[in-house]
Amino acid sequence: MSPPSTSLKQDSSPRAALAQGPWGGLGLGLLAALMMWGVIQGVHPVFRVPKKFDVPSIGMPPALFAAHRREQDRVDRWHAMLYVGGLGLLVAAFLGIGEGARRASWLPPLIAPPLAALGGAVGGALGCLVYQYVRENVGQAGLTHTFLAQLLVATPLGLGIGLGLGLATRTASGSIKAAVAGVVAGIVAGAAFPVTISILLPAASSDALLPEEGSSRLLWLAILAGMMGLVIPIAGQKGTELPKHSPP
């Protein structure tokens, strides 16, 4: 007689592994990046510094400039949280739909997008803190600061996407592997963006988390989303195969 089933499936089940393949995940991630880039290009800026904080001339008191800078930091943080959170939502939705279609399950597209959006919003806020610190204490962001900021952006984003997809497996091992894969994807993306942009777009500005030029924005989004779509399925697919015949 077979043992009774439980809500948490055993690790030997193939459902402990993600069904989405890495190359399909890469394509879905890049599609999400392209869509998010189009949205940003169409709506940015969503938030603006209120006119009451405008400083009309250079000779005004320093306190007015400081107040304007604080408001600008707040606006930048809102934009980062909105855009990175939106990217996470799209990536997780696309990957979740693909995963759900392969599993014939509604769980992946329902669970993954909210967690990914939350992770992206947290990452956007953390990344902005790095640039705020650099401006107040260093002056200009270098490659190390850019790497740290991107790492803080991409790691919570990857964790949210990976955990959301992993929970859809309904197994502890599948959830943990996918979550860890998301963190790894974030680390890889955080390291890849500063190096890639310095090679491909050396004249691009690195003074803000959200790249100013459209080409660098697209590259930024593509690296973030592409790494998530590629790395998470690779690690998530490494599961133990289910035996062909169950024991009596």
SERO-4910 file (N, C-alpha, C, O; in steps of 0.05 Angstrom, whole numbers):
BEGIN
 pado doro    nc1    nc2    nc3   cac1   cac2   cac3    cc1    cc2    cc3    oc1    oc2    oc3
  Met    A     17    -24      0      0      0      0     18     25      0     37     26     15
  Ser    A     11     44    -16     27     68    -18     22     85      6      0     86     16
  Pro    A     43    100     16     39    117     39     21    140     32     20    149      9
  Pro    A      6    151     51    -12    173     45      3    197     36     25    202     46
  Ser    A     -9    212     18      4    236      8      2    259     28    -17    259     44
  Thr    A     20    277     27     20    301     44     20    325     27     24    324      3
  Ser    A     14    349     40     13    374     25     41    382     15     43    395     -5
  Leu    A     62    374     30     89    380     22    101    356      8    106    336     22
  Lys    A    105    357    -18    113    333    -33    141    326    -27    158    342    -19
  Gln    A    147    300    -30    174    290    -25    193    301    -46    185    307    -68
  Asp    A    219    303    -38    239    314    -56    244    296    -81    255    306   -101
  Ser    A    235    271    -80    239    254   -103    220    260   -125    224    250   -147
  Ser    A    200    276   -120    180    282   -141    193    301   -162    207    319   -154
  Pro    A    186    297   -187    196    315   -208    185    343   -205    196    362   -216
  Arg    A    163    346   -190    152    372   -185    169    389   -167    165    413   -164
  Ala    A    189    377   -154    208    392   -138    226    409   -155    240    427   -145
  Ala    A    227    403   -181    244    418   -200    226    436   -216    203    429   -222
  Leu    A    236    459   -225    221    477   -242    219    465   -270    237    452   -280
  Ala    A    196    469   -282    191    458   -309    201    477   -331    207    468   -353
  Gln    A    204    502   -325    213    522   -345    242    518   -351    259    516   -333
  Gly    A    249    516   -377    277    513   -385    292    540   -385    279    561   -386
  Pro    A    318    540   -384    334    565   -382    332    582   -407    331    606   -405
  Trp    A    332    570   -431    332    586   -455    304    599   -459    302    622   -468
  Gly    A    284    584   -453    257    595   -454    254    617   -433    242    638   -438
  Gly    A    266    612   -409    265    633   -388    280    658   -396    271    680   -390
  Leu    A    303    654   -409    318    678   -419    301    694   -438    300    719   -437
  Gly    A    288    680   -457    271    695   -476    249    710   -463    243    732   -470
  Leu    A    236    697   -443    214    710   -429    224    734   -413    211    755   -411
  Gly    A    248    730   -401    259    753   -385    265    776   -403    260    799   -395
  Leu    A    277    771   -426    283    793   -445    258    807   -455    258    831   -459
  Leu    A    237    791   -460    212    803   -468    201    821   -447    190    843   -453
  Ala    A    202    812   -422    193    829   -399    210    855   -397    199    876   -392
  Ala    A    236    852   -402    253    876   -401    246    896   -423    245    920   -418
  Leu    A    241    886   -447    233    903   -469    207    918   -463    204    941   -469
  Met    A    188    903   -452    162    915   -445    165    936   -424    153    958   -426
  Met    A    181    931   -403    185    950   -382    200    974   -392    194    997   -383
  Trp    A    219    970   -409    233    993   -421    214   1011   -437    216   1035   -434
  Gly    A    196    999   -452    176   1015   -466    158   1031   -447    152   1054   -453
  Val    A    151   1019   -425    134   1033   -405    149   1056   -394    139   1079   -392
  Ile    A    174   1052   -386    190   1073   -374    194   1096   -394    191   1120   -387
  Gln    A    200   1089   -419    205   1110   -439    179   1126   -443    181   1150   -450
  Gly    A    156   1113   -440    131   1127   -445    121   1144   -421    107   1164   -426
  Val    A    128   1136   -397    115   1150   -374    135   1166   -357    127   1183   -341
  His    A    161   1161   -359    180   1174   -342    183   1204   -348    184   1212   -372
  Pro    A    183   1221   -328    181   1215   -299    152   1214   -290    135   1231   -298
  Val    A    146   1195   -273    120   1193   -261    116   1213   -238     95   1225   -235
  Phe    A    138   1216   -222    138   1233   -199    156   1257   -205    176   1255   -219
  Arg    A    150   1280   -193    166   1304   -196    169   1317   -169    152   1315   -151
  Val    A    191   1332   -166    195   1348   -142    175   1371   -142    173   1386   -162
  Pro    A    159   1374   -121    140   1396   -120    153   1423   -125    176   1428   -116
  Lys    A    139   1441   -138    150   1467   -145    157   1483   -120    175   1501   -122
  Lys    A    145   1478    -98    152   1494    -74    180   1489    -65    191   1505    -49
  Phe    A    193   1467    -75    221   1462    -67    241   1472    -88    265   1469    -85
  Asp    A    231   1485   -109    249   1496   -130    267   1517   -118    258   1533   -101
  Val    A    292   1518   -127    311   1538   -118    317   1555   -143    331   1546   -161
  Pro    A    307   1580   -144    308   1596   -168    336   1606   -176    341   1611   -199
  Ser    A    354   1608   -156    381   1620   -163    402   1607   -146    396   1595   -125
  Ile    A    427   1610   -155    450   1597   -141    454   1609   -113    464   1596    -95
  Gly    A    448   1635   -110    455   1648    -85    435   1644    -62    438   1657    -42
  Met    A    417   1626    -65    397   1621    -44    410   1606    -21    431   1594    -24
  Pro    A    397   1607      3    409   1594     27    413   1564     22    397   1551      9
  Pro    A    434   1553     34    440   1524     30    418   1506     40    414   1484     29
  Ala    A    402   1515     59    381   1498     69    360   1492     48    348   1471     47
  Leu    A    356   1512     29    337   1507      8    347   1486    -12    331   1470    -22
  Phe    A    373   1487    -18    384   1467    -35    383   1439    -23    377   1420    -36
  Ala    A    388   1438      4    386   1413     18    358   1401     17    354   1377     14
  Ala    A    338   1419     21    311   1410     20    303   1400     -7    289   1379    -10
  His    A    312   1414    -28    307   1405    -55    320   1378    -61    309   1360    -74
  Arg    A    345   1374    -51    359   1349    -55    345   1326    -41    343   1304    -52
  Arg    A    334   1331    -17    320   1310     -3    295   1301    -18    289   1278    -20
  Glu    A    281   1321    -29    257   1315    -45    265   1300    -71    251   1281    -79
  Gln    A    287   1308    -83    296   1294   -107    304   1265   -101    298   1247   -117
  Asp    A    317   1261    -78    323   1233    -70    298   1217    -66    297   1193    -73
  Arg    A    277   1229    -54    252   1215    -50    239   1208    -77    230   1185    -80
  Val    A    239   1226    -96    228   1221   -122    244   1199   -136    232   1181   -148
  Asp    A    270   1200   -135    287   1179   -147    281   1152   -135    280   1132   -149
  Arg    A    277   1152   -109    272   1126    -95    245   1115   -104    242   1091   -108
  Trp    A    225   1132   -106    198   1123   -116    200   1112   -144    188   1091   -150
  His    A    215   1126   -161    218   1116   -189    231   1088   -189    223   1070   -203
  Ala    A    253   1085   -173    267   1060   -173    249   1038   -162    249   1016   -174
  Met    A    235   1043   -141    217   1023   -130    195   1015   -150    188    991   -153
  Leu    A    184   1035   -164    163   1030   -183    173   1014   -207    161    994   -215
  Tyr    A    196   1022   -218    206   1009   -243    218    982   -238    212    963   -253
  Val    A    234    979   -217    245    952   -211    224    933   -201    224    910   -208
  Gly    A    205    944   -185    182    927   -177    166    919   -201    156    896   -203
  Gly    A    161    938   -220    147    931   -244    161    910   -261    148    892   -273
  Leu    A    188    913   -263    203    893   -277    200    865   -265    196    845   -278
  Gly    A    202    864   -238    199    839   -224    171    827   -229    168    803   -233
  Leu    A    151    844   -229    124    835   -234    121    822   -262    109    801   -265
  Leu    A    132    835   -282    130    825   -309    146    799   -313    136    780   -324
  Val    A    171    799   -303    188    775   -306    174    751   -292    172    730   -304
  Ala    A    165    755   -268    153    733   -253    126    725   -266    119    701   -266
  Ala    A    112    744   -277     87    737   -290     92    720   -315     79    699   -319
  Phe    A    112    728   -331    118    712   -355    129    684   -348    120    664   -359
  Leu    A    148    684   -330    159    658   -321    137    641   -307    136    617   -311
  Gly    A    120    654   -292     99    640   -278     79    628   -297     69    606   -292
  Ile    A     72    643   -318     53    632   -337     65    608   -352     52    588   -356
  Gly    A     91    611   -359    105    588   -372    106    564   -354    102    541   -362
  Glu    A    113    569   -328    114    547   -309     87    535   -304     84    510   -303
  Gly    A     67    552   -301     40    542   -296     29    526   -319     15    506   -315
  Ala    A     35    535   -344     26    520   -367     38    492   -368     24    473   -376
  Arg    A     63    489   -361     76    463   -361     66    445   -338     66    421   -341
  Arg    A     58    457   -316     48    442   -294     18    439   -294      7    424   -278
  Ala    A      5    453   -312    -25    454   -311    -34    464   -284    -52    452   -272
  Ser    A    -21    485   -275    -27    496   -248    -30    526   -249    -17    540   -265
  Trp    A    -48    537   -233    -52    566   -232    -34    579   -211    -33    603   -209
  Leu    A    -20    563   -195     -4    574   -173     19    592   -182     22    614   -171
  Pro    A     36    584   -201     59    601   -208     52    629   -216     64    648   -205
  Pro    A     33    634   -235     28    662   -242     13    677   -220     11    701   -222
  Leu    A      2    663   -200    -12    677   -179      7    684   -156      5    706   -144
  Ile    A     26    666   -150     44    670   -126     68    687   -133     75    705   -118
  Ala    A     81    682   -156    107    694   -162    106    724   -167    123    738   -156
  Pro    A     87    736   -182     88    764   -188     88    783   -163    104    801   -162
  Pro    A     70    778   -143     70    796   -120     97    795   -105    107    816    -96
  Leu    A    108    771   -101    134    769    -87    156    782   -102    173    795    -91
  Ala    A    156    779   -129    176    791   -146    174    822   -145    194    836   -145
  Ala    A    149    832   -146    145    861   -145    155    872   -118    167    894   -118
  Leu    A    150    858    -97    159    866    -71    190    866    -69    202    886    -60
  Gly    A    202    845    -79    231    844    -80    243    866    -97    263    878    -89
  Gly    A    231    872   -119    241    893   -136    238    920   -123    256    937   -126
  Ala    A    216    925   -109    212    951    -96    233    954    -73    244    976    -70
  Val    A    238    933    -58    258    934    -37    286    939    -49    301    956    -39
  Gly    A    292    925    -71    318    929    -84    321    957    -95    343    969    -93
  Gly    A    300    968   -107    302    995   -117    308   1015    -95    324   1034    -99
  Ala    A    295   1012    -72    300   1030    -50    329   1027    -39    342   1047    -33
  Leu    A    339   1003    -37    366    998    -26    387   1009    -46    406   1021    -37
  Gly    A    383   1005    -71    402   1015    -91    404   1046    -90    426   1057    -93
  Cys    A    382   1059    -86    382   1089    -85    398   1098    -60    411   1119    -61
  Leu    A    397   1083    -39    412   1091    -15    442   1092    -20    456   1109     -9
  Val    A    452   1075    -37    480   1075    -44    488   1101    -58    508   1114    -50
  Tyr    A    472   1109    -77    478   1134    -92    475   1158    -74    489   1178    -77
  Gln    A    456   1157    -56    453   1179    -37    477   1181    -19    487   1203    -13
  Tyr    A    487   1159     -9    511   1159      7    535   1169     -8    551   1185      2
  Val    A    538   1160    -33    561   1168    -49    561   1198    -53    581   1212    -51
  Arg    A    538   1209    -60    536   1238    -65    542   1254    -40    554   1276    -42
  Glu    A    534   1244    -17    538   1259      8    565   1256     20    575   1274     34
  Asn    A    579   1234     13    604   1228     27    628   1224      8    651   1227     17
  Val    A    623   1218    -17    645   1212    -36    646   1233    -58    668   1243    -64
  Gly    A    624   1238    -70    623   1258    -92    613   1246   -118    594   1255   -129
  Gln    A    627   1226   -128    619   1213   -153    622   1183   -151    641   1173   -139
  Ala    A    602   1169   -162    602   1140   -160    623   1128   -178    626   1135   -202
  Gly    A    638   1109   -168    657   1093   -183    646   1066   -190    623   1060   -184
  Leu    A    663   1049   -202    654   1022   -209    646   1006   -185    627    990   -187
  Thr    A    660   1009   -163    653    994   -139    626   1002   -128    610    985   -120
  His    A    620   1028   -128    594   1037   -118    572   1028   -137    550   1020   -128
  Thr    A    577   1029   -163    556   1019   -182    551    990   -178    528    981   -178
  Phe    A    572    974   -174    569    946   -169    553    941   -144    534    924   -144
  Leu    A    559    955   -122    545    951    -97    515    959   -100    498    945    -90
  Ala    A    510    981   -113    482    989   -117    467    969   -134    444    961   -127
  Gln    A    479    959   -155    465    939   -172    461    913   -157    441    899   -161
  Leu    A    480    906   -140    478    882   -124    454    884   -105    439    865   -102
  Leu    A    451    907    -93    429    911    -74    402    912    -89    381    906    -77
  Val    A    403    921   -113    378    921   -130    371    892   -138    348    884   -134
  Ala    A    390    878   -149    384    853   -163    380    830   -143    365    811   -149
  Thr    A    393    830   -120    390    807   -102    362    805    -90    351    783    -91
  Pro    A    350    826    -79    322    823    -70    303    817    -94    283    802    -90
  Leu    A    308    828   -117    292    822   -140    293    792   -147    272    780   -151
  Gly    A    317    781   -149    321    753   -155    309    735   -134    297    714   -140
  Leu    A    312    743   -108    300    727    -87    270    726    -89    258    705    -85
  Gly    A    257    749    -95    228    749    -98    219    732   -121    199    717   -118
  Ile    A    232    734   -144    225    718   -167    229    688   -162    211    672   -167
  Gly    A    253    681   -152    259    653   -147    241    641   -126    232    618   -130
  Leu    A    237    655   -104    220    644    -83    191    641    -93    178    621    -87
  Gly    A    181    660   -108    154    658   -119    151    634   -137    131    620   -135
  Leu    A    170    629   -154    169    606   -172    173    580   -156    160    560   -162
  Gly    A    191    581   -137    197    557   -122    173    548   -104    169    524   -101
  Leu    A    159    567    -93    136    559    -77    115    545    -93     99    529    -82
  Ala    A    114    550   -119     94    536   -136    100    506   -138     82    491   -146
  Thr    A    124    497   -131    130    469   -132    118    454   -108    115    430   -108
  Arg    A    110    469    -87     99    458    -63    118    439    -49    109    420    -35
  Thr    A    143    443    -52    163    427    -38    183    445    -25    189    467    -35
  Ala    A    194    436     -2    214    453     12    239    455     -5    250    477     -8
  Ser    A    249    433    -16    274    434    -31    271    451    -57    289    466    -63
  Gly    A    248    448    -70    244    464    -94    243    494    -88    253    510   -103
  Ser    A    230    501    -66    228    529    -59    255    540    -51    262    563    -60
  Ile    A    271    525    -36    297    534    -27    316    537    -51    330    557    -54
  Lys    A    316    517    -69    334    518    -92    327    542   -110    345    555   -120
  Ala    A    302    546   -115    294    568   -133    301    595   -120    309    613   -134
  Ala    A    297    597    -93    303    622    -79    333    628    -80    341    650    -86
  Val    A    349    607    -75    378    610    -76    387    617   -104    405    633   -108
  Ala    A    375    604   -124    381    610   -152    375    639   -158    390    652   -174
  Gly    A    353    650   -147    347    678   -151    368    697   -140    375    717   -152
  Val    A    378    690   -116    400    706   -104    425    704   -121    438    725   -125
  Val    A    431    681   -131    455    678   -148    451    694   -174    470    707   -183
  Ala    A    427    693   -185    422    709   -209    425    738   -204    435    753   -221
  Gly    A    417    747   -180    420    775   -173    449    783   -171    458    804   -180
  Ile    A    465    766   -158    494    771   -156    507    773   -183    524    791   -188
  Val    A    500    754   -201    512    754   -228    504    779   -243    520    792   -256
  Ala    A    478    787   -241    469    811   -255    482    836   -243    489    854   -258
  Gly    A    485    837   -217    497    860   -204    526    863   -213    536    886   -216
  Ala    A    540    841   -218    568    843   -227    569    848   -257    588    861   -266
  Ala    A    550    838   -272    551    840   -301    545    868   -311    558    876   -330
  Phe    A    527    882   -299    519    907   -310    541    928   -310    546    940   -331
  Pro    A    555    933   -287    576    953   -288    598    947   -309    608    965   -322
  Val    A    605    921   -311    626    914   -330    616    917   -358    630    928   -376
  Thr    A    592    908   -364    581    908   -391    577    937   -400    584    943   -423
  Ile    A    566    954   -383    561    981   -392    587    997   -396    588   1015   -413
  Ser    A    607    991   -380    633   1004   -383    646    997   -409    662   1012   -420
  Ile    A    640    973   -420    651    964   -445    635    973   -469    646    984   -488
  Leu    A    609    969   -467    591    975   -490    583   1004   -492    581   1015   -514
  Leu    A    579   1017   -468    570   1045   -468    587   1060   -448    577   1069   -427
  Pro    A    613   1064   -454    631   1077   -435    624   1106   -428    631   1116   -407
  Ala    A    609   1119   -446    602   1147   -441    576   1150   -425    568   1173   -418
  Ala    A    563   1128   -418    538   1129   -404    542   1139   -376    562   1133   -363
  Ser    A    523   1155   -366    525   1166   -339    521   1144   -318    504   1127   -322
  Ser    A    536   1145   -296    533   1126   -274    527   1140   -248    533   1130   -227
  Asp    A    515   1164   -250    510   1181   -226    482   1175   -213    476   1187   -193
  Ala    A    467   1158   -225    440   1152   -214    434   1122   -219    445   1109   -237
  Leu    A    416   1112   -202    409   1083   -205    395   1078   -231    402   1059   -245
  Leu    A    376   1095   -238    362   1092   -263    378   1106   -285    381   1130   -285
  Pro    A    389   1090   -304    405   1103   -326    389   1124   -341    365   1121   -345
  Glu    A    402   1145   -348    389   1168   -362    384   1162   -391    362   1169   -401
  Glu    A    402   1150   -405    399   1145   -434    382   1121   -439    383   1101   -424
  Gly    A    366   1122   -460    349   1099   -467    363   1074   -472    354   1052   -464
  Ser    A    387   1076   -485    402   1052   -492    413   1038   -467    412   1014   -464
  Ser    A    423   1054   -448    433   1043   -423    411   1032   -405    415   1013   -391
  Arg    A    388   1045   -406    364   1034   -392    357   1007   -402    352    988   -387
  Leu    A    356   1004   -428    349    978   -440    369    957   -433    362    934   -426
  Leu    A    395    964   -433    416    945   -426    413    937   -397    416    913   -390
  Trp    A    408    956   -379    404    951   -351    381    931   -346    384    912   -332
  Leu    A    358    937   -357    335    920   -354    339    893   -366    330    872   -354
  Ala    A    352    892   -389    357    866   -402    375    848   -386    371    824   -384
  Ile    A    396    860   -374    414    843   -357    399    833   -332    402    810   -325
  Leu    A    384    851   -319    370    842   -295    350    820   -302    351    799   -289
  Ala    A    333    825   -321    312    806   -327    323    781   -341    314    759   -335
  Gly    A    343    784   -358    354    761   -372    368    742   -353    365    718   -356
  Met    A    382    753   -334    396    735   -315    376    720   -298    380    697   -292
  Met    A    354    733   -290    333    720   -275    321    697   -291    318    674   -281
  Gly    A    315    702   -316    302    682   -332    320    659   -339    311    637   -343
  Leu    A    347    664   -340    366    643   -347    375    627   -324    375    602   -325
  Val    A    383    640   -302    396    626   -280    376    611   -262    382    589   -253
  Ile    A    353    623   -256    334    610   -238    325    583   -249    325    563   -233
  Pro    A    317    580   -274    310    554   -284    333    534   -284    328    510   -280
  Ile    A    357    543   -289    380    525   -290    383    510   -263    384    486   -262
  Ala    A    383    526   -241    386    514   -215    361    499   -206    362    479   -193
  Gly    A    338    511   -214    312    499   -205    307    472   -218    290    457   -208
  Gln    A    319    466   -241    314    441   -255    331    418   -243    326    395   -251
  Lys    A    350    424   -226    367    403   -215    353    388   -193    358    393   -169
  Gly    A    335    370   -199    320    355   -180    325    325   -184    335    317   -205
  Thr    A    318    310   -164    320    281   -166    297    270   -182    274    278   -178
  Glu    A    303    252   -201    282    240   -218    264    222   -201    273    208   -183
  Leu    A    239    222   -208    220    203   -196    224    175   -207    226    172   -231
  Pro    A    226    154   -190    229    127   -201    205    120   -219    183    129   -215
  Lys    A    211    104   -240    191     98   -259    169     81   -247    146     82   -256
  His    A    175     65   -227    154     48   -215    155     52   -185    176     49   -172
  Ser    A    132     59   -173    131     62   -144    131     35   -131    120     16   -141
  Pro    A    143     34   -108    144      8    -93    116      1    -84    100     19    -78
  Pro    A    110    -24    -82     84    -33    -73     78    -25    -44     57    -31    -34
***
